[in-house]
Amino acid sequence: MSVRARSAAGSAAGNVAGGDQATAPPDAAGRLLGRLSVLPALLVMAWLLVGLPLLLVGVFTPLAMLLLSVPLAAVLVVIGLRWLPGRWPGAGAAPSPGQARTPWWVVIAVVAIAIAFGVDQMIYHSQFIIVTRDPASYIQFANWISKHGSLPIPQDTAAFGGTHHGLTFSSFAYYQVGNSVVPQFMAGLPMVLAGGFWIGGVTAAVAMAPILGACAVLTFGGLAARLAGPRWAPLAALILAVSLPEEFTSRSTYSEPLAQILFLGGLCLVIDSLGEDRAGARVIAALGGLALGLTLLVRIDGASDILPVIPYCGILLVGRSRRAVPLIGGLVVGGLYGSVDGLVLSRPYLASIKSSLVPLALITGVVIIATLAVIAWRWDKGLPKIRGKWLPNAAAALTFVIVIGFTIRPYFQTVRRNSGKFFDSIIAGYQRADHVPVQPERLYYEISMHWVFWYIGLPAVVLGTIGAALLARRCLRGQAPTWVLPLMIFAWAIVTTLYDPAITPDHPWASRRLVPTVLPGFILLAVWGADWLLDRVRRMDVPRGLYVSLAACGVAVLLLPAVITTFGLRVRSGGPVGIRIAAVGLAFKTTYGGEIPAVNTMCAAIPRDASVVFIDSGGGGEASRLAEVVRGMCGVPVAEIDRAHVASTEQVLRGIERAGRRPVLLAGTQKPLVQFGAPIRQIMRLRSTQDMNALTAPPLHTIPFKVTVWMSEPTP
């Protein structure tokens, strides 16, 4: 490659992927915010990097984790924070030297918003430990590995006198595989929650959700400062914090906040690596790739979100950027962690979602091959220089076409899919409760863009679309290097998620799909778009009072829609002036309360030498909800006999007695226990609330949640 060609390639790389920047005075406040916003990701990475190997070899214990993860965390934090740049070049729509420095009030505001969010979530956090949906399955997964340090979970058939016809060991989110029970989902979040169990039992574990949510908001604030400008970071963090999906996923142990910490933190680190060309920049790039790759260890869906990193790495390679190889290395290591976890510890889960994983794997293969082909083609030529306006303008126009298409999609399409009798019965029940026509095969995915309208409002989507269109033009012209990877990722993730959310469509449950990328992406693009519009106004030399008024209106139209939905603000008659604002939404409502004391009472009633057999009808009964709770938290062997095989119960009871244990039968009602002739007593009577199942409007209310357990100790 000629010297001239190398020079051109290096210049192109600087324009498109973030080249070397001139030396400038450090920004103390910005540096502090930058460090604080990536600190959660660095700590999580250290924990996960050590935790998975220990879990694989069966020694995931508090002592081993402390001895290995604390030194690694110290290394990652020292290395990562030491080489973060002292400033953020090019942040915002119209950066200038005067605007580059971060005011201290920005740091205080972002940190205060994150802390306030965490405190609020802690006040209203749930005790979701009975397995009806994902948070409780993560809790039970974490409970098991915190006590036993290994997987899979043994069935302990010997405690029942061997195997028996009709005796099963599976339950919600727990697969029966050979002689073992395998938990559903990836091990990333359970390994983090296990730390909570070690600190303070299940009470501390469920309290981890608000802490992770607060860290995610802090990380997002740091990303907003890097991309939209420091002064917009508090507003961006506040919009995310008051959005209902963020609050919903931070009150129970969902995987999305932890995924946000790694995903958004990874983007922060990659952006930070685009500063001065020094050894530290390559280290930061490697850490950024590692954080992005480790999202697979938390949620397998993360593989789709980070897919655009592959062509971005191709851009860096063709541009001869020294950050390319470290970024690829970190991404590969993180991806391998997720792949090993899925294939070794969560294989039944991957098999259950094969219909979505196989196409994703094929697409990933095509993207890798195409990227390698382009690299080979352009290796000696460097990055092409975009000439003319047609391609940037076409990209900008396509942005509007896509958003308008998603908006009008309900008028042209009704998404239907045959998902099986069990799933169809669930949808039909939600439809009856929501007073809409019963169409069990309907998925409501055609209104996915309207979900975004519900939670952050039409103004945020409009401004976000404008921002995306303008940034697409700038990125193709090489004018917004720090936005190249974020725009690629957010554009891809927003389109793919809204096209096929791949989730049960009831809300607030389905809103979790928007949390990792869709809402953060729209909010970032919206505040950038607002900055661009206000810069246009500022250049018109309007009076300062008018400018401030317009800015305040912009803040209000971005923030109020999220507040209205989350708090369920309604105008009611009454009050001193004849009207009052009532908050009827979910902001001040707690769900799944009382589950911890209810489970403790149940466990206290079960003898320590018991072998528990649930007699239930299955399909959502107490056996499916509580089998893993009894096994993991009560510490006794458990199995189920459904009513179709109840005749085998006597044989099972005799087997338990031969094994030297005490037979205990549990059921959701007294009726199936009466035939065994032993006294029956109630050991759980939980009366709580759960999230509603709204399909066509934002959720506002909770609904009753009841669990009853009866116990009998028959003598064979």
C-alpha positions in Angstrom: 0.0 0.0 0.0 1.5 3.4 -1.0 2.2 6.1 1.4 -0.4 8.3 -0.3 -3.0 5.5 0.0 -2.2 4.9 3.7 -2.6 8.6 4.4 -5.9 8.7 2.7 -7.1 5.6 4.6 -6.0 7.1 7.9 -7.8 10.3 7.1 -10.9 8.4 6.3 -10.7 6.4 9.4 -10.4 9.6 11.4 -13.5 11.0 9.8 -15.7 7.9 10.0 -14.5 6.0 13.1 -13.1 8.7 15.3 -9.5 9.7 14.6 -6.8 11.4 16.7 -7.9 14.6 18.3 -5.9 17.6 19.1 -4.8 18.0 22.7 -7.1 20.1 24.8 -7.3 21.0 28.5 -9.0 18.2 30.6 -12.6 18.6 31.6 -12.6 17.7 35.3 -16.4 17.4 35.7 -16.7 15.6 32.4 -14.0 13.2 33.4 -15.7 12.4 36.7 -19.0 11.8 35.0 -17.3 9.6 32.4 -15.7 7.6 35.1 -18.8 7.2 37.2 -20.9 6.1 34.2 -18.6 3.3 33.2 -17.8 2.1 36.7 -20.8 -0.2 37.0 -19.9 -1.9 33.7 -16.3 -2.5 34.8 -17.5 -4.0 38.1 -20.1 -6.2 36.5 -17.5 -7.4 33.9 -15.1 -8.4 36.7 -17.8 -10.4 38.5 -19.0 -12.2 35.4 -15.6 -12.9 34.0 -14.7 -14.8 37.2 -18.2 -16.1 38.0 -18.9 -18.2 34.8 -15.7 -20.3 35.0 -16.3 -21.0 38.7 -19.9 -22.0 38.0 -18.8 -24.3 35.2 -16.4 -26.2 37.5 -18.8 -26.2 40.4 -17.0 -23.9 42.8 -19.1 -20.7 42.6 -18.7 -19.8 46.2 -18.4 -16.5 48.1 -14.8 -17.1 49.1 -13.7 -18.0 45.5 -15.6 -15.1 44.0 -14.1 -12.6 46.5 -10.5 -13.9 46.1 -10.7 -13.7 42.3 -13.2 -11.1 41.3 -12.0 -8.3 43.7 -8.4 -8.2 42.3 -9.8 -8.4 38.8 -12.2 -5.6 39.5 -9.4 -3.5 40.9 -7.3 -4.1 37.7 -10.2 -3.3 35.4 -11.2 -0.2 37.3 -7.7 1.2 37.6 -6.9 0.5 33.9 -10.3 1.6 32.6 -10.6 4.8 34.6 -7.0 5.8 34.2 -7.1 6.0 30.4 -10.5 7.5 30.0 -10.2 10.8 28.0 -10.4 14.1 29.9 -12.9 15.5 27.4 -15.6 14.5 24.9 -14.8 15.9 21.5 -17.7 16.5 19.2 -20.5 15.9 21.7 -23.9 17.4 20.8 -25.4 18.7 17.5 -23.3 21.9 17.4 -20.2 21.4 19.6 -18.0 24.4 20.3 -14.9 24.9 22.5 -17.0 26.8 25.0 -19.6 24.1 25.2 -17.1 21.2 25.5 -16.5 21.7 29.2 -19.0 20.0 31.5 -20.6 22.1 34.2 -20.5 20.6 37.7 -24.2 20.9 38.0 -24.5 18.3 35.2 -22.6 15.7 37.2 -24.6 16.5 40.4 -27.9 16.3 38.5 -27.2 13.0 36.7 -26.0 11.4 40.0 -28.9 12.8 41.9 -31.4 11.4 39.3 -29.8 8.0 39.5 -29.9 7.9 43.3 -33.4 9.2 43.4 -34.5 6.6 40.9 -32.9 3.9 43.0 -34.5 5.1 46.2 -37.9 5.3 44.6 -37.5 1.8 43.1 -36.4 0.5 46.5 -39.5 1.8 48.1 -41.8 0.1 45.6 -39.7 -2.9 44.7 -41.4 -6.3 44.5 -40.9 -9.6 46.3 -41.3 -11.6 43.1 -40.0 -15.0 44.1 -42.9 -17.3 43.3 -42.2 -18.5 39.7 -44.9 -17.1 37.4 -42.7 -15.1 35.2 -39.0 -14.4 34.6 -38.0 -12.4 37.7 -38.8 -15.2 40.1 -37.1 -17.8 37.9 -33.9 -15.6 38.0 -34.3 -15.4 41.8 -34.6 -19.1 42.2 -31.7 -19.7 39.8 -29.6 -17.4 41.8 -30.7 -18.9 45.1 -29.6 -22.4 44.0 -26.1 -21.4 42.7 -25.6 -19.2 45.8 -26.1 -22.2 48.0 -24.7 -25.0 45.9 -22.2 -23.3 43.6 -22.9 -25.6 40.7 -25.3 -26.6 37.9 -27.4 -28.5 36.9 -29.8 -29.1 39.8 -30.0 -32.8 40.8 -33.5 -34.4 40.7 -32.7 -36.5 43.8 -34.8 -39.4 42.7 -33.4 -41.5 45.5 -35.4 -39.4 48.0 -38.6 -40.8 46.3 -37.4 -44.4 46.2 -36.3 -44.1 42.6 -38.3 -43.2 39.5 -42.1 -43.7 39.3 -44.6 -43.5 36.5 -46.1 -40.0 36.3 -43.5 -38.5 38.7 -42.0 -35.4 37.1 -39.4 -32.8 38.2 -39.9 -30.0 35.8 -41.7 -26.7 36.5 -42.1 -23.2 35.1 -38.7 -22.1 33.7 -37.0 -25.4 34.8 -36.5 -28.2 32.4 -36.2 -31.9 33.3 -33.2 -33.2 31.4 -32.0 -36.7 32.1 -31.4 -37.0 35.8 -31.2 -33.3 36.3 -33.2 -30.1 36.4 -31.8 -27.3 34.2 -32.8 -23.6 34.8 -34.1 -21.5 31.9 -32.2 -18.4 30.8 -28.7 -17.2 30.9 -26.5 -17.2 34.0 -25.4 -13.6 34.0 -28.1 -12.1 36.1 -28.3 -15.0 38.5 -24.6 -14.8 39.2 -25.0 -11.1 40.1 -28.1 -11.8 42.3 -26.2 -14.6 44.0 -24.1 -11.8 45.6 -27.3 -10.4 47.1 -28.1 -13.8 48.6 -24.6 -14.0 50.1 -25.0 -10.5 51.6 -28.5 -10.8 53.1 -30.5 -13.7 51.7 -33.5 -13.4 49.5 -34.4 -9.9 50.9 -31.1 -8.5 49.7 -31.4 -10.4 46.4 -34.7 -8.8 45.4 -33.3 -5.4 46.5 -30.6 -5.8 43.8 -33.1 -4.8 41.1 -33.4 -1.2 42.1 -29.6 -0.9 42.5 -29.0 -2.3 39.0 -31.7 0.0 37.6 -30.1 3.1 39.2 -26.7 2.1 37.8 -28.3 1.7 34.4 -29.7 5.2 34.6 -26.3 6.6 35.6 -24.6 4.8 32.7 -27.2 6.1 30.3 -26.6 9.7 31.6 -22.9 9.2 30.8 -23.7 8.0 27.3 -26.0 11.0 26.7 -23.3 13.4 27.8 -20.9 11.8 25.3 -23.3 11.8 22.4 -25.8 14.7 22.9 -23.6 17.0 25.0 -23.2 17.2 28.8 -26.0 19.7 29.3 -28.5 17.3 27.8 -27.4 14.4 30.0 -29.7 15.2 33.0 -32.8 15.5 30.8 -32.0 12.2 29.0 -31.4 10.4 32.2 -34.6 11.8 33.7 -36.8 10.8 30.8 -35.4 7.3 31.0 -35.9 7.2 34.8 -39.5 8.3 34.7 -40.5 6.0 31.8 -42.7 3.1 32.9 -40.7 0.3 31.2 -37.5 1.4 33.1 -39.3 1.5 36.4 -41.1 -1.8 35.7 -37.9 -3.7 35.0 -36.1 -2.2 37.9 -38.7 -3.1 40.6 -38.3 -6.9 40.0 -35.3 -8.9 39.0 -35.5 -8.6 35.2 -32.4 -9.0 33.1 -32.8 -5.7 31.1 -31.2 -3.2 33.6 -28.1 -5.4 33.9 -28.0 -5.7 30.1 -28.2 -1.9 29.9 -25.2 -1.5 32.2 -23.1 -3.7 29.9 -24.5 -2.5 26.6 -24.6 1.2 27.3 -21.4 1.1 29.2 -19.8 -0.7 26.3 -20.8 2.0 24.0 -19.4 4.6 26.4 -16.1 2.8 26.4 -15.9 2.5 22.6 -16.7 6.2 22.3 -14.0 7.0 24.8 -11.5 5.1 22.8 -12.0 7.4 19.8 -9.9 10.2 21.4 -6.2 10.5 21.3 -4.3 7.6 19.6 -2.4 6.1 22.5 -2.0 2.7 24.1 -4.8 3.5 26.6 -7.3 4.0 23.8 -6.7 0.5 22.6 -7.2 -0.8 26.2 -10.5 1.1 26.4 -11.6 -0.3 23.0 -10.9 -3.8 24.3 -13.0 -3.2 27.4 -15.8 -1.7 25.3 -15.9 -4.8 23.1 -15.8 -7.0 26.1 -18.8 -5.3 27.7 -20.8 -5.5 24.5 -19.9 -9.2 24.1 -20.9 -10.0 27.7 -24.4 -8.8 27.1 -25.0 -12.3 25.7 -24.2 -13.8 29.1 -27.2 -11.7 30.5 -29.7 -12.0 27.6 -29.3 -14.1 24.5 -31.3 -11.4 22.6 -28.3 -9.2 23.0 -26.7 -11.1 20.1 -29.0 -9.3 17.7 -28.5 -5.9 19.4 -24.7 -6.0 19.0 -24.7 -7.4 15.4 -23.8 -4.0 13.9 -20.5 -4.1 15.8 -19.2 -6.5 13.2 -19.4 -4.2 10.2 -18.2 -1.4 12.4 -15.1 -3.4 13.2 -14.7 -3.8 9.4 -14.8 0.0 9.0 -12.0 0.3 11.6 -9.9 -2.4 10.0 -10.2 -0.8 6.5 -9.4 2.5 8.0 -6.2 1.1 9.7 -7.5 2.1 13.1 -5.4 0.6 15.9 -8.6 0.2 18.0 -10.0 -2.4 15.6 -8.1 -5.5 16.9 -8.6 -4.8 20.6 -12.3 -4.1 20.0 -12.7 -7.3 18.1 -10.8 -9.3 20.7 -12.9 -8.0 23.5 -16.1 -8.7 21.6 -15.0 -12.2 20.8 -14.1 -13.0 24.4 -17.4 -11.6 25.7 -19.4 -13.5 23.0 -17.6 -16.7 23.9 -18.6 -16.4 27.5 -22.3 -16.1 26.4 -22.0 -18.9 23.9 -20.4 -21.3 26.4 -23.1 -20.4 29.0 -25.8 -21.1 26.5 -24.4 -24.3 25.1 -23.2 -25.8 28.4 -25.6 -24.5 31.1 -28.7 -23.3 29.2 -28.9 -25.7 26.2 -32.6 -26.6 26.7 -33.5 -22.9 26.8 -31.6 -22.3 23.5 -33.4 -25.3 22.0 -36.8 -23.9 23.0 -36.1 -20.7 21.1 -34.4 -22.3 18.2 -36.9 -20.8 15.7 -35.5 -17.4 16.4 -31.9 -18.3 17.1 -31.3 -20.2 13.8 -32.2 -17.2 11.6 -30.1 -14.9 13.8 -27.2 -17.3 13.5 -27.6 -17.3 9.7 -27.8 -13.5 9.5 -24.7 -13.2 11.7 -22.8 -15.6 9.4 -23.9 -13.5 6.4 -22.8 -10.3 8.0 -19.4 -11.7 9.0 -18.8 -13.0 5.4 -19.9 -9.8 3.8 -17.7 -7.8 6.2 -14.7 -9.9 5.4 -15.4 -9.6 1.7 -15.6 -5.8 1.9 -12.4 -5.7 4.0 -10.6 -7.7 1.3 -12.0 -5.5 -1.4 -11.1 -2.2 0.2 -7.9 -3.2 2.1 -5.5 -1.4 -0.3 -7.9 1.4 -1.1 -9.0 2.5 2.4 -12.4 3.8 3.3 -14.4 5.3 0.4 -15.1 9.0 0.5 -18.8 9.7 0.0 -19.1 12.1 -2.9 -22.3 13.9 -3.7 -25.5 14.2 -1.7 -27.7 11.4 -2.9 -26.6 8.7 -0.5 -26.7 10.8 2.7 -30.0 12.3 1.6 -31.4 8.8 0.8 -30.4 7.5 4.2 -32.1 10.5 5.8 -35.2 10.0 3.8 -35.2 6.3 4.6 -35.3 7.1 8.3 -38.6 9.0 7.9 -40.1 6.2 5.7 -39.3 3.6 8.3 -40.8 5.5 11.2 -43.9 6.5 9.2 -44.2 2.8 8.1 -44.2 1.5 11.7 -46.7 4.3 12.7 -49.3 3.4 10.1 -48.6 -0.4 10.2 -51.8 -1.1 12.2 -53.9 0.2 9.3 -52.4 -2.3 6.9 -51.4 -5.4 9.0 -52.7 -7.5 11.9 -49.9 -9.8 13.1 -51.2 -13.3 13.8 -49.3 -16.4 14.7 -50.3 -19.9 15.8 -48.2 -20.3 19.0 -49.8 -23.4 20.5 -52.8 -24.1 22.7 -51.2 -23.1 26.0 -50.0 -19.7 24.7 -53.3 -19.1 22.8 -55.3 -19.7 26.0 -53.2 -17.1 27.8 -53.8 -14.5 25.1 -57.5 -15.3 25.1 -57.6 -14.8 28.9 -55.9 -11.4 28.6 -58.3 -10.4 25.8 -61.3 -11.2 27.9 -59.9 -9.3 30.9 -59.1 -6.3 28.6 -62.6 -6.4 27.0 -61.3 -6.8 23.5 -62.4 -9.3 20.8 -61.1 -12.8 21.6 -58.5 -13.7 18.9 -56.0 -16.0 20.5 -53.7 -16.0 17.5 -53.3 -12.2 17.5 -50.0 -10.8 18.8 -50.5 -7.0 18.5 -47.0 -6.5 17.2 -48.4 -4.1 14.5 -48.8 -1.5 17.3 -45.3 -1.8 18.6 -44.4 1.8 17.5 -47.5 2.9 19.5 -45.9 1.2 22.6 -43.1 3.8 22.2 -45.7 6.6 21.9 -47.3 5.4 25.2 -44.1 5.4 27.2 -42.0 8.4 26.0 -44.5 10.3 23.8 -44.9 11.3 20.2 -42.6 14.4 20.5 -39.7 12.2 21.5 -40.3 9.9 18.5 -40.5 12.9 16.1 -37.4 14.6 17.4 -35.6 11.3 17.5 -36.5 10.6 13.9 -35.2 14.1 12.9 -32.0 13.4 14.9 -31.5 10.0 13.3 -32.0 11.4 9.8 -29.5 14.3 10.3 -27.0 12.0 12.0 -27.3 9.5 9.2 -26.2 12.2 6.8 -23.4 13.4 9.0 -22.0 9.9 9.7 -21.9 9.1 5.9 -20.1 12.4 5.3 -17.6 11.6 8.1 -18.8 14.5 10.3 -20.0 12.6 13.4 -17.5 9.9 14.2 -18.6 9.3 17.7 -22.2 8.5 16.5 -21.3 5.9 13.9 -21.5 2.8 16.1 -24.3 4.1 18.3 -26.4 5.0 15.3 -25.8 1.7 13.6 -26.7 -0.3 16.7 -29.8 1.8 17.7 -31.1 1.9 14.2 -30.8 -1.8 13.8 -32.1 -2.7 17.2 -35.1 -0.3 16.9 -36.2 -1.7 13.6 -35.8 -5.3 14.4 -37.4 -5.0 17.9 -40.4 -3.1 16.6 -40.9 -5.4 13.7 -40.9 -8.5 15.8 -40.8 -7.9 19.6 -41.0 -11.7 20.1 -42.8 -11.5 23.5 -46.2 -12.0 25.0 -47.9 -8.7 24.1 -49.5 -7.8 27.4 -48.3 -4.7 29.2 -46.3 -3.7 31.2 -44.7 -7.1 30.6 -44.1 -6.5 26.8 -42.6 -3.1 27.6 -39.4 -4.8 28.8 -38.5 -5.4 25.1 -38.1 -1.6 24.7 -35.7 -1.2 27.6 -32.2 -2.3 26.4 -32.1 -0.3 23.1 -35.4 1.1 21.8 -36.2 3.7 24.5 -32.5 4.7 25.1 -32.0 5.1 21.4 -35.1 7.2 20.8 -34.3 9.4 23.9 -30.7 10.0 22.8 -31.7 10.8 19.3 -34.5 13.1 20.6 -32.3 15.2 22.9 -29.7 15.4 20.1 -32.5 16.6 17.8 -33.7 19.1 20.4 -30.1 20.4 20.7 -30.0 20.8 16.9 -33.3 22.7 16.7 -32.3 25.0 19.5 -29.0 25.7 17.8 -30.9 26.8 14.7 -33.0 29.1 16.8 -29.9 30.5 18.6 -28.3 31.3 15.2 -31.4 33.4 14.3 -30.5 35.9 17.1 -33.8 35.6 18.8 -34.3 37.4 22.2 -32.9 35.5 25.1 -36.2 35.3 26.8 -37.8 33.7 23.7 -34.9 31.2 23.4 -35.2 30.2 27.1 -39.0 29.8 26.7 -38.6 27.6 23.6 -35.9 25.5 25.4 -38.3 25.1 28.4 -41.1 24.0 26.1 -38.8 21.5 24.5 -37.9 20.0 27.9 -41.5 19.8 28.8 -42.7 18.1 25.6 -40.0 15.5 26.0 -40.5 14.8 29.7 -44.3 15.1 30.2 -45.5 12.2 28.1 -43.4 9.7 30.1 -44.6 11.3 33.4 -48.3 11.2 32.3 -48.1 7.5 31.4 -46.0 6.3 34.4 -48.0 8.2 37.0 -51.3 7.8 35.1 -52.1 11.5 35.5 -55.8 12.3 35.1 -57.8 15.5 35.5 -60.6 15.0 38.1 -63.2 17.4 39.5 -62.7 18.7 43.0 -60.1 20.6 44.9 -59.9 24.3 45.7 -60.1 25.4 42.0 -62.6 22.8 40.9 -60.2 20.4 39.3 -57.3 18.3 40.6 -54.6 16.1 39.1 -54.9 12.5 40.2 -52.1 9.9 39.8 -53.8 6.6 39.1 -50.8 4.9 37.3 -48.3 2.3 38.4 -45.6 4.7 39.7 -46.8 4.4 43.4 -48.0 0.7 43.3 -46.1 -2.3 44.5 -46.6 -5.8 43.1 -45.9 -9.3 44.4 -45.7 -8.0 47.9 -45.7 -10.5 50.8 -44.2 -13.4 48.9 -41.1 -13.7 51.1 -42.9 -14.1 54.4 -45.4 -16.4 52.7 -42.7 -18.7 51.4 -40.9 -18.6 54.8 -44.2 -19.7 56.5 -44.6 -22.5 54.0 -41.0 -23.7 54.4 -41.3 -23.7 58.2 -44.3 -26.0 57.9 -42.5 -28.6 55.8 -40.5 -31.1 57.8 -36.8 -31.0 57.1 -36.7 -34.7 56.3 -39.6 -34.5 53.9 -39.8 -35.5 50.3 -42.5 -33.3 48.8 -44.9 -34.3 46.1 -47.2 -31.8 44.5 -50.6 -33.1 43.3 -51.8 -30.6 40.8 -53.4 -30.2 37.3 -50.3 -28.5 36.0 -50.4 -25.7 33.4 -50.1 -22.8 35.9 -50.9 -24.5 39.1 -49.1 -24.4 42.4 -46.7 -27.2 41.4 -45.4 -25.2 38.4 -45.1 -22.0 40.5 -43.6 -23.5 43.7 -41.7 -26.6 42.9 -38.3 -24.8 42.5 -39.2 -22.6 45.5 -39.6 -25.7 47.7 -36.5 -27.4 46.3 -34.3 -24.3 46.5 -35.6 -22.3 49.4 -37.1 -24.9 51.6 -34.2 -27.2 50.9 -36.2 -30.5 50.4 -36.6 -32.8 47.4 -39.7 -32.1 45.3 -41.6 -33.6 42.4 -45.1 -33.5 40.9 -47.8 -36.0 40.1 -50.5 -34.6 37.9 -54.1 -35.7 38.4 -53.9 -38.0 35.4 -51.4 -40.2 37.3 -52.7 -39.7 40.8 -53.1 -43.5 41.1 -49.4 -43.8 41.3 -49.2 -41.7 44.4 -49.4 -44.6 46.9 -46.4 -46.2 45.2 -44.5 -43.0 45.4 -45.4 -42.6 49.1 -44.1 -46.1 49.8 -40.9 -45.3 47.9 -40.3 -42.2 50.0 -40.8 -44.1 53.2 -38.3 -46.8 52.0 -35.8 -44.0 51.4 -36.1 -43.1 55.1 -37.9 -39.8 54.5 -41.3 -38.3 55.4 -43.9 -38.2 52.6 -45.5 -34.8 52.3 -48.2 -33.9 49.7 -49.0 -30.4 48.6 -51.8 -29.0 46.4 -53.5 -25.8 45.6 -56.8 -27.0 47.0 -57.9 -29.5 49.6 -59.8 -31.8 47.2 -57.0 -33.9 45.7 -55.6 -34.5 49.2 -58.8 -35.8 50.8 -58.5 -39.3 49.4 -55.3 -40.0 51.3 -57.0 -39.8 54.7 -54.4 -37.7 56.5 -55.1 -34.3 58.2 -55.0 -31.4 55.8 -53.8 -27.9 56.8 -53.2 -24.7 55.0 -49.6 -23.6 54.9 -49.8 -20.6 52.5 -52.5 -18.1 51.9 -51.0 -15.3 49.9 -53.2 -12.3 48.8 -51.2 -9.9 46.8 -51.2 -7.9 43.5 -49.6 -8.4 40.2 -49.1 -6.4 37.0 -52.2 -6.1 34.8 -52.2 -7.5 31.2 -53.1 -4.6 29.0 -53.1 -5.2 25.3 -54.2 -2.0 23.5 -53.5 0.8 26.0 -50.9 1.7 28.6 -51.2 -0.2 31.8 -52.6 1.8 34.8 -53.7 -0.8 37.4 -52.6 -3.9 39.2 -54.8 -7.0 39.6 -55.2 -9.5 42.4 -52.6 -12.3 42.8 -53.5 -15.3 45.0 -51.6 -18.4 46.0 -52.9 -21.1 48.3 -51.1 -24.2 49.4 -52.5 -27.1 51.4 -50.4 -29.8 53.0 -51.0 -33.4 54.0 -48.6 -36.0 55.6 -50.2 -39.4 54.7 -48.9 -42.7 56.0 -48.6 -45.3 53.2 
